[in-house]
Amino acid sequence: MRPDPDRPDSAREYARHRLPLRPILGAQAAGFVVAGLLLALLEPGPLRQPLPLALVQGAVAATVARGQGAPRWWWAIHAAFVPLVVLASRLPLHPGWWLGAFVALLLVFWRTDRSRVPLYFSNAATADALAQLLPQGACRIVDLGCGHGGLLFRIAAARPEARLVGVEHAPLPWLLARLRAVRHPNVTIRFGDLWQADLSRADVVYAFLSPAPMRRLWAKVVGEMPAQALLVSNSFPVPDVAAWREIAVGDRRQTRLHCYRIPTVD
Ligand SMILES: C[S@@+](CC[C@H](N)C(=O)[O-])C[C@H]1O[C@@H](n2cnc3c(N)ncnc32)[C@H](O)[C@@H]1O
């Protein structure tokens, strides 16, 4: 059954798609096929121009995305993408600027198409709420996908006896975090894939990811973390798992921390 875009979990279902690029490219390709047919069939005239054809392409792509069960905001992206490319290509800009912008976005966001986890940061109130949850004394905290490390550095300053590890795969945020870590001896920043991170010695794992990887994350933490250790997920609950605690941070974003104790294996 295809997901209903009006249901709140529609975005989650779409996000869980195993190869998210495939439906996206499929919708765009359908738009190009229809626009190509029009180009072949129409007599030269005002409709046979790049912008009207791009608008048709966008409308078809958005319709196909709707049929795929994509959430509404994806319909808008599909509808606007090629028309905006056509308009942007009319700007008097050297092509190098577009290449530069693409490389800059790639360095910041890396393979968001695969990870389904974009870059946004935990705020200070969230870091303070997390600090309250940490065990007393020496402990080991891992931030999976640490971005520029802001959360880790705030906790590191408040808890010098704690060991903090951040794992990040996007080159630019990783580099920033790595440079900042020079001033914090209790913080280690690793470049790499969070799915390869060793969590066997972690007392607390913090994750601010997206709905897409939460089931996989739960399987990883249960398989690797010690019993009774803590997973804290900012904003995104683990489906079908009862939280040990739910914390409302009380910030403007209305952040919720979903906290899970790792179960004891019988
Ligand atoms: C929402 S941001 C959270 C940043 C930081 N943890 C915070 O709370 O401020 C998610 C981060 O996870 C990173 N990320 C996503 N998938 C990853 C992966 N497979 N391996 C490592 N980092 C990943 C992204 O690049 C991004 O920096």
The ligand as an SDF file (V2000), in Angstrom:
LIG
                    3D

 27 29  0  0  0  0  0  0  0  0999 V2000
   21.7570   16.6910   12.7060 C   0  0  0  0  0  0  0  0  0  0  0  0
   23.4890   16.7870   12.6380 S   0  0  0  0  0  0  0  0  0  0  0  0
   23.8800   16.7420   14.3760 C   0  0  0  0  0  0  0  0  0  0  0  0
   25.2260   17.3730   14.7000 C   0  0  0  0  0  0  0  0  0  0  0  0
   25.6100   17.2760   16.1660 C   0  0  0  0  0  0  0  0  0  0  0  0
   25.5100   15.9170   16.6590 N   0  0  0  0  0  0  0  0  0  0  0  0
   24.7290   18.1630   17.0090 C   0  0  0  0  0  0  0  0  0  0  0  0
   23.8450   17.6090   17.6650 O   0  0  0  0  0  0  0  0  0  0  0  0
   24.9170   19.3840   16.9860 O   0  0  0  0  0  0  0  0  0  0  0  0
   23.8540   15.1430   12.0640 C   0  0  0  0  0  0  0  0  0  0  0  0
   25.2960   14.9540   11.6860 C   0  0  0  0  0  0  0  0  0  0  0  0
   25.4920   13.5710   11.4180 O   0  0  0  0  0  0  0  0  0  0  0  0
   26.4210   13.4610   10.3500 C   0  0  0  0  0  0  0  0  0  0  0  0
   26.2620   12.1300    9.7660 N   0  0  0  0  0  0  0  0  0  0  0  0
   25.1970   11.6470    9.0920 C   0  0  0  0  0  0  0  0  0  0  0  0
   25.4030   10.3790    8.7140 N   0  0  0  0  0  0  0  0  0  0  0  0
   26.6360   10.0470    9.1640 C   0  0  0  0  0  0  0  0  0  0  0  0
   27.4250    8.8650    9.0740 C   0  0  0  0  0  0  0  0  0  0  0  0
   26.9790    7.7610    8.4610 N   0  0  0  0  0  0  0  0  0  0  0  0
   28.6320    8.8570    9.6530 N   0  0  0  0  0  0  0  0  0  0  0  0
   29.0920    9.9640   10.2950 C   0  0  0  0  0  0  0  0  0  0  0  0
   28.4140   11.1190   10.3900 N   0  0  0  0  0  0  0  0  0  0  0  0
   27.1850   11.1640    9.8410 C   0  0  0  0  0  0  0  0  0  0  0  0
   26.0240   14.5970    9.4210 C   0  0  0  0  0  0  0  0  0  0  0  0
   27.0710   14.9370    8.5400 O   0  0  0  0  0  0  0  0  0  0  0  0
   25.7200   15.7070   10.4400 C   0  0  0  0  0  0  0  0  0  0  0  0
   26.8760   16.4370   10.7320 O   0  0  0  0  0  0  0  0  0  0  0  0
  1  2  1  0
  2  3  1  0
  2 10  1  0
  3  4  1  0
  4  5  1  0
  5  6  1  0
  5  7  1  0
  7  8  2  0
  7  9  1  0
 10 11  1  0
 11 12  1  0
 11 26  1  0
 12 13  1  0
 13 14  1  0
 13 24  1  0
 14 15  1  0
 14 23  1  0
 15 16  2  0
 16 17  1  0
 17 18  1  0
 17 23  2  0
 18 19  1  0
 18 20  2  0
 20 21  1  0
 21 22  2  0
 22 23  1  0
 24 25  1  0
 24 26  1  0
 26 27  1  0
M  CHG  2   2   1   9  -1
M  END
$$$$
